[in-house]
Every structure is written in C-alpha cells, then in structure tokens.
Amino acid sequence: MADKKILYVFPGQGSQYRGMGSDLVEAFPVARDLYARASDVVGYDMTELSFRDPREQLNQTRFTQPALLTHEVACLESFRSLVGDRTKPALGAGHSLGEYTALVNAGALTFEAALKLVQRRGELMSEFGRGGMVATTLELPAAQALADKYFCGIGGCNLPDQTVVAGETKDLDALSAEMATLYPNKRGVRLNTEGAFHTYLMVSAAQEFRKVLEQTEFGALGVDTLSNYTGKLHESASNAIRSRLFFQLFNPVKWVSCINTAVDAGIDTVIELGGGIGKGEGPEGKRPNLESIVKKSLKWREHQAQYLPAISAATIRATAEQLSAG
C-alpha cells in the first residue's frame, strides 16, 4: 500500500439519507463514540436524527450538514481503525460541506470544531437561503452566458460539461426556458436545496459565518487538502484556510479543478468516505455519491485510478481488506 498515491474524497449535501451511520455504530466502537460526541456538541440526539429522522428534519440544511459531517468522520475513523498507518492519503478533497471533513482528515480541524462550524454554516445557509439551483449539462461558457443574462450565478463546476447555475426562482425559470430553446439536447435538473448556494445570494450568510471562522482554531495541515474556492491546495496558514472557507460560501465549487490538481499530483487510488445515494433502503443499498463525476473527470483526463467506497460498515471492511491484500 505504501506505493499507492491515494485521494480521499468526501461528498456534500444531497448524499444524506435516513439510516446513515446505523450500521457503523453496531460495527465500530469509534463510530459509537463519535455519535455520542456529536450529540453533545449539537445539543440534540444525532443518532435519532441520522438513524430514524422521526421529525423529517434530515433534509433541512441546518440538520443535514452536521449529520453528514458526523457520518463522514465516522466512516473515516472506522476505516482508520482497520488500516491503521498502513494506508495514508496523499491528498484529501471534499465537495462543498465535504471540504470540512477533508480538513478534519488533515488534522487542521478537530471533529468538534468542524461540527460547530458546519452547524452554524447550515443554520446561516438556511436562514439566508432563497432561490434554488439547477444542474445543467452545459459547459461553463454557455452556462455563464445564461447565468449573466438572468442575474444568476455559477454554483459549481462538477464536470467540464456539468455546470450548476443558481439564482432567484423566477430568474431560474426564465434561464431554464431559454436553455430549453437554445440547447434542446441539454438537460437541466432542479436540485433539492434551500437556496442558491455558492453564489452572491450567500454573501450575507458568509459575512455572519466569518465571525465563527475567526473564533475557530485551525491546526497544521498534515495531509495536502484541496480548496473548493481555488481548485488548488490549501495554504497551511490558519488565516488562509479561514478565507478560503469564507469565499467558498458564495463562489462556485471548482470540483473540476480539484480533480485536475489531484490528477496532476499522480493519484492512482480514490477512496470515497461517507454519505450515499440510490433508492436502496439502508446503508447496504447505497452507492458512492461522487463516484460518477470523479470517474468521468478521470476519463476526461485519460487518467487511470482505482475507485473504492468506504461509505458503510460493509464497504469499509471490503476496501480495507482489498488494500491490505495489495
């Protein structure tokens, strides 16, 4: 395993589901401890929210973000409990919220500090959120031209031909109508979000969030970690990390650039930790959220890399065994 160059990736909002983490606490003592610690930090029962969601709050941004970060860190620590120091990532990256887990992985944030940050981040994004987001199959120049015309912004660049636009609802409606006329073979899918995240409509949220960032202690980066805002490596200085997280709230997620940076660094293995998507019930029925766009990005760059999931107790064990076998 020492000769592998591994990238850890952590998904963002949209990869939460009722039941996430329930298998981890049964299988891994470290996960049980993390969920108990999370409950102490956030002030409510994280296991009740994540496993059963009786009040149907899990898809509300203020609850989604702490629950998802807890699941991702639980997957990370459970995986570490199996592989120890034998498997270490060369790079870490997270999509939007997942960037905070990547910083926990790097040692720049403690779990508790990251949880406090994303709890407040989720509250502010919900409080100031308005409008919505549309995932298009447009390349950035075409999407940018439409966004500019209709007072919208670019919320994310997930693939060279998958750009997310975001804005007020009426503006998105007008943009979508013109897109259907100009590009009848392209798709636009409304995302289930509480606002136009990663655009200028989040500036007020970011201004409030800065206060929390400035009160948070950041440690040294023990693992090179990619920034959504720049698409490049985070600088090690605490103030630089704070500023990147501040700007991330109202600027597009440059995921294409992040993966390009990882490819340029020569990564040959990608491990996705946390979250899950798919119609299957429970952790065993889920698949990795980021796998499709990461694999497409790698194919775009004609770069070969193994993709491994660590999103449930079963996949964590399977990936650990596969890596141990060489």
C-alpha positions as CSV (number, residue, x, y, z in Angstrom):
1,M,0.0,0.0,0.0
2,A,2.9,2.3,0.5
3,D,3.4,2.7,-3.2
4,K,-0.2,3.9,-3.8
5,K,-1.0,7.6,-4.1
6,I,-4.4,7.8,-2.5
7,L,-7.0,10.6,-2.7
8,Y,-9.7,10.7,0.0
9,V,-13.0,12.3,-1.2
10,F,-15.9,13.4,1.0
11,P,-19.3,14.2,-0.5
12,G,-21.6,17.2,0.1
13,Q,-25.2,17.9,0.7
14,G,-27.5,15.5,-1.2
15,S,-25.8,12.4,0.0
16,Q,-27.7,12.2,3.3
17,Y,-30.3,9.5,3.9
18,R,-32.3,8.2,6.8
19,G,-30.4,5.3,8.5
20,M,-26.9,6.6,7.7
21,G,-24.4,5.5,10.3
22,S,-26.7,3.0,12.0
23,D,-24.5,0.1,10.7
24,L,-21.3,1.9,11.8
25,V,-22.2,2.2,15.5
26,E,-23.0,-1.5,15.6
27,A,-19.7,-2.5,14.0
28,F,-17.2,0.0,15.2
29,P,-16.7,1.4,18.8
30,V,-15.0,4.5,17.4
31,A,-18.2,5.3,15.5
32,R,-20.4,4.9,18.6
33,D,-18.1,7.3,20.4
34,L,-18.3,9.9,17.6
35,Y,-22.1,9.9,17.5
36,A,-22.2,10.4,21.3
37,R,-19.7,13.3,21.0
38,A,-21.7,14.8,18.1
39,S,-24.9,14.8,20.2
40,D,-23.0,16.7,23.0
41,V,-21.8,19.3,20.5
42,V,-25.0,20.0,18.6
43,G,-27.4,19.7,21.5
44,Y,-29.7,17.1,20.1
45,D,-29.6,13.3,19.6
46,M,-27.5,12.8,16.5
47,T,-28.3,9.1,16.4
48,E,-32.1,9.7,16.5
49,L,-31.8,12.3,13.7
50,S,-29.5,10.2,11.5
51,F,-30.9,6.7,12.0
52,R,-34.7,7.4,12.3
53,D,-35.3,11.0,11.5
54,P,-38.8,11.0,13.2
55,R,-39.4,14.7,12.6
56,E,-38.3,14.6,8.9
57,Q,-35.5,17.1,9.6
58,L,-32.6,15.4,7.9
59,N,-33.1,17.1,4.6
60,Q,-33.2,20.6,6.2
61,T,-29.8,22.2,5.7
62,R,-29.3,23.2,9.3
63,F,-29.6,19.4,10.2
64,T,-28.2,17.9,7.1
65,Q,-24.8,19.4,7.4
66,P,-23.9,18.3,11.0
67,A,-25.4,14.8,10.3
68,L,-23.5,14.3,7.1
69,L,-20.2,15.5,8.6
70,T,-20.7,13.2,11.5
71,H,-21.3,10.2,9.2
72,E,-18.2,11.1,7.1
73,V,-15.9,11.3,10.1
74,A,-17.4,8.1,11.5
75,C,-16.6,6.4,8.2
76,L,-13.1,7.9,8.2
77,E,-12.3,6.8,11.8
78,S,-13.9,3.4,11.3
79,F,-11.7,2.9,8.2
80,R,-8.6,4.1,10.1
81,S,-9.4,1.6,12.9
82,L,-8.9,-1.2,10.4
83,V,-6.0,0.0,8.3
84,G,-4.0,2.0,10.9
85,D,-0.9,3.6,9.5
86,R,-0.7,1.2,6.6
87,T,-2.9,3.3,4.4
88,K,-2.4,7.1,4.3
89,P,-3.8,9.5,1.8
90,A,-1.6,11.7,-0.3
91,L,-4.5,14.2,-0.8
92,G,-7.9,15.0,0.6
93,A,-10.8,16.7,-1.1
94,G,-14.4,17.4,-0.2
95,H,-17.3,18.7,-2.2
96,S,-18.8,21.8,-0.5
97,L,-19.6,20.6,3.0
98,G,-17.2,17.7,2.5
99,E,-14.3,20.1,2.5
100,Y,-14.7,20.4,6.2
101,T,-14.3,16.6,6.6
102,A,-11.2,16.8,4.5
103,L,-9.8,19.3,6.9
104,V,-10.6,17.0,9.8
105,N,-8.8,14.3,7.9
106,A,-5.8,16.6,7.5
107,G,-5.7,17.5,11.2
108,A,-6.5,21.2,10.6
109,L,-9.8,20.9,12.4
110,T,-10.9,18.7,15.3
111,F,-14.1,16.9,14.9
112,E,-15.8,19.1,17.5
113,A,-14.6,22.3,15.9
114,A,-15.7,21.2,12.4
115,L,-19.1,20.2,13.7
116,K,-19.6,23.6,15.4
117,L,-18.7,25.3,12.1
118,V,-21.0,23.3,9.9
119,Q,-23.8,23.5,12.4
120,R,-23.6,27.3,12.2
121,R,-23.0,27.2,8.4
122,G,-26.1,25.1,7.9
123,E,-28.2,27.5,10.0
124,L,-27.0,30.5,8.1
125,M,-27.4,29.0,4.7
126,S,-31.0,28.1,5.7
127,E,-31.7,31.5,7.2
128,F,-30.4,33.5,4.3
129,G,-31.2,31.0,1.6
130,R,-33.6,31.8,-1.2
131,G,-34.0,30.7,-4.8
132,G,-32.6,27.4,-6.0
133,M,-30.1,25.6,-8.1
134,V,-30.2,23.8,-11.5
135,A,-27.6,21.2,-12.6
136,T,-27.1,21.5,-16.3
137,T,-25.2,19.5,-18.9
138,L,-23.7,22.8,-20.3
139,E,-20.1,23.6,-20.5
140,L,-19.1,26.6,-18.3
141,P,-19.0,29.3,-21.1
142,A,-22.6,28.6,-22.2
143,A,-23.8,28.3,-18.6
144,Q,-22.1,31.5,-17.6
145,A,-23.6,33.4,-20.5
146,L,-27.1,32.3,-19.5
147,A,-26.4,33.0,-15.8
148,D,-25.2,36.5,-16.5
149,K,-28.3,37.3,-18.6
150,Y,-30.7,36.2,-15.9
151,F,-29.0,37.5,-12.7
152,C,-27.9,34.1,-11.7
153,G,-24.5,32.7,-10.6
154,I,-22.4,29.6,-11.2
155,G,-22.8,27.4,-8.1
156,G,-20.5,24.6,-9.2
157,C,-18.3,23.2,-11.9
158,N,-18.7,19.4,-11.4
159,L,-17.5,18.3,-14.8
160,P,-16.4,20.0,-18.0
161,D,-19.9,19.5,-19.3
162,Q,-21.8,19.7,-16.0
163,T,-22.3,23.2,-14.6
164,V,-24.6,24.2,-11.8
165,V,-26.4,27.5,-12.1
166,A,-28.2,29.2,-9.2
167,G,-30.4,32.2,-8.5
168,E,-33.8,33.5,-7.6
169,T,-36.6,31.2,-8.6
170,K,-38.1,33.5,-11.2
171,D,-34.7,34.0,-12.8
172,L,-34.0,30.3,-12.9
173,D,-37.4,29.7,-14.5
174,A,-36.5,32.2,-17.3
175,L,-33.0,30.8,-17.6
176,S,-34.4,27.2,-17.9
177,A,-36.9,28.3,-20.5
178,E,-34.2,29.9,-22.7
179,M,-31.9,26.9,-22.2
180,A,-34.5,24.5,-23.5
181,T,-34.8,26.7,-26.6
182,L,-31.1,27.2,-27.2
183,Y,-30.0,23.7,-26.2
184,P,-32.8,21.3,-26.7
185,N,-30.5,18.3,-26.3
186,K,-29.1,19.5,-22.9
187,R,-30.7,18.8,-19.5
188,G,-31.4,21.0,-16.5
189,V,-32.4,19.4,-13.2
190,R,-33.6,21.3,-10.2
191,L,-31.7,20.4,-7.1
192,N,-33.4,20.0,-3.7
193,T,-31.7,22.9,-1.9
194,E,-32.9,25.7,0.3
195,G,-31.2,28.4,-1.7
196,A,-28.8,29.5,-4.4
197,F,-25.7,28.1,-2.6
198,H,-22.2,29.1,-3.6
199,T,-23.4,32.3,-5.3
200,Y,-23.7,36.0,-4.5
201,L,-27.0,35.3,-2.7
202,M,-25.0,33.7,0.1
203,V,-22.9,36.8,0.8
204,S,-24.9,37.8,3.8
205,A,-24.6,34.3,5.2
206,A,-20.8,34.4,4.6
207,Q,-20.5,37.7,6.4
208,E,-22.1,36.2,9.5
209,F,-20.1,32.9,9.1
210,R,-16.9,34.8,9.1
211,K,-17.4,35.6,12.8
212,V,-17.5,31.9,13.6
213,L,-14.5,31.2,11.4
214,E,-12.4,33.8,13.2
215,Q,-13.2,32.2,16.6
216,T,-12.2,28.8,15.4
217,E,-8.7,27.4,15.9
218,F,-7.1,25.7,12.9
219,G,-4.1,23.4,13.2
220,A,-1.4,22.5,10.8
221,L,-2.3,20.5,7.6
222,G,-1.0,17.0,8.0
223,V,-2.3,16.0,4.6
224,D,-2.4,18.1,1.4
225,T,-6.0,19.3,1.1
226,L,-7.8,20.8,-1.9
227,S,-9.8,24.0,-1.7
228,N,-13.2,24.3,-3.5
229,Y,-12.7,28.0,-3.9
230,T,-9.4,27.8,-5.7
231,G,-9.3,24.3,-7.0
232,K,-5.7,24.1,-5.7
233,L,-4.1,23.0,-2.5
234,H,-5.0,24.9,0.7
235,E,-2.2,27.0,2.1
236,S,-1.1,26.0,5.6
237,A,-1.7,29.3,7.4
238,S,-4.8,29.4,9.5
239,N,-6.0,32.7,8.1
240,A,-5.6,31.4,4.6
241,I,-7.8,28.4,5.4
242,R,-10.4,30.7,7.0
243,S,-10.5,32.9,4.0
244,R,-11.0,30.0,1.6
245,L,-13.9,28.7,3.6
246,F,-15.4,32.1,3.8
247,F,-15.2,32.6,0.0
248,Q,-16.4,29.1,-0.6
249,L,-19.9,30.0,0.6
250,F,-20.6,32.5,-2.2
251,N,-18.3,31.2,-5.0
252,P,-18.7,28.1,-7.2
253,V,-17.3,24.8,-6.2
254,K,-14.4,24.2,-8.6
255,W,-14.6,20.4,-8.5
256,V,-13.2,20.0,-12.0
257,S,-10.1,22.0,-10.9
258,C,-9.8,20.0,-7.7
259,I,-9.7,16.7,-9.6
260,N,-7.3,18.1,-12.2
261,T,-5.0,19.1,-9.4
262,A,-5.2,15.6,-8.0
263,V,-4.5,14.0,-11.4
264,D,-1.5,16.3,-11.9
265,A,-0.3,15.0,-8.5
266,G,-0.4,11.5,-9.8
267,I,-3.1,9.9,-7.7
268,D,-3.9,6.3,-8.6
269,T,-6.5,5.4,-6.0
270,V,-9.6,7.2,-4.9
271,I,-11.5,6.3,-1.7
272,E,-14.9,7.9,-1.1
273,L,-15.9,8.2,2.6
274,G,-19.4,8.9,3.9
275,G,-22.9,9.6,2.6
276,G,-24.6,7.5,-0.1
277,I,-27.2,7.7,-2.8
278,G,-29.6,5.4,-4.5
279,K,-33.1,4.1,-3.9
280,G,-32.0,1.1,-1.9
281,E,-33.0,1.2,1.8
282,G,-30.4,1.5,4.5
283,P,-26.6,1.7,4.2
284,E,-26.3,-1.6,2.3
285,G,-28.4,-0.3,-0.6
286,K,-26.4,2.9,-1.2
287,R,-23.6,3.7,-3.7
288,P,-21.0,6.5,-3.5
289,N,-22.2,10.0,-4.3
290,L,-19.2,11.3,-6.1
291,E,-18.1,8.2,-8.0
292,S,-19.8,9.1,-11.3
293,I,-18.4,12.6,-11.6
294,V,-14.9,11.6,-10.4
295,K,-14.7,8.7,-12.8
296,K,-15.9,10.9,-15.7
297,S,-13.3,13.5,-14.8
298,L,-10.6,10.9,-14.7
299,K,-11.7,9.6,-18.1
300,W,-11.8,13.2,-19.5
301,R,-8.1,13.5,-18.5
302,E,-7.3,9.9,-19.7
303,H,-6.1,9.1,-16.3
304,Q,-6.4,5.7,-14.7
305,A,-7.3,5.3,-11.0
306,Q,-8.9,2.7,-8.8
307,Y,-12.2,3.9,-7.1
308,L,-13.1,2.3,-3.8
309,P,-16.1,3.0,-1.5
310,A,-15.9,3.4,2.3
311,I,-19.5,4.6,3.0
312,S,-20.9,1.8,5.1
313,A,-19.6,-0.9,7.5
314,A,-19.6,-3.5,4.7
315,T,-17.7,-1.3,2.2
316,I,-15.3,-0.1,4.8
317,R,-14.3,-3.6,5.6
318,A,-14.2,-4.7,2.0
319,T,-12.0,-1.7,1.0
320,A,-9.7,-2.2,3.9
321,E,-9.3,-5.9,3.0
322,Q,-8.6,-5.1,-0.6
323,L,-5.9,-2.6,0.2
324,S,-4.4,-5.0,2.8
325,A,-4.2,-7.7,0.1
326,G,-2.2,-5.3,-2.1
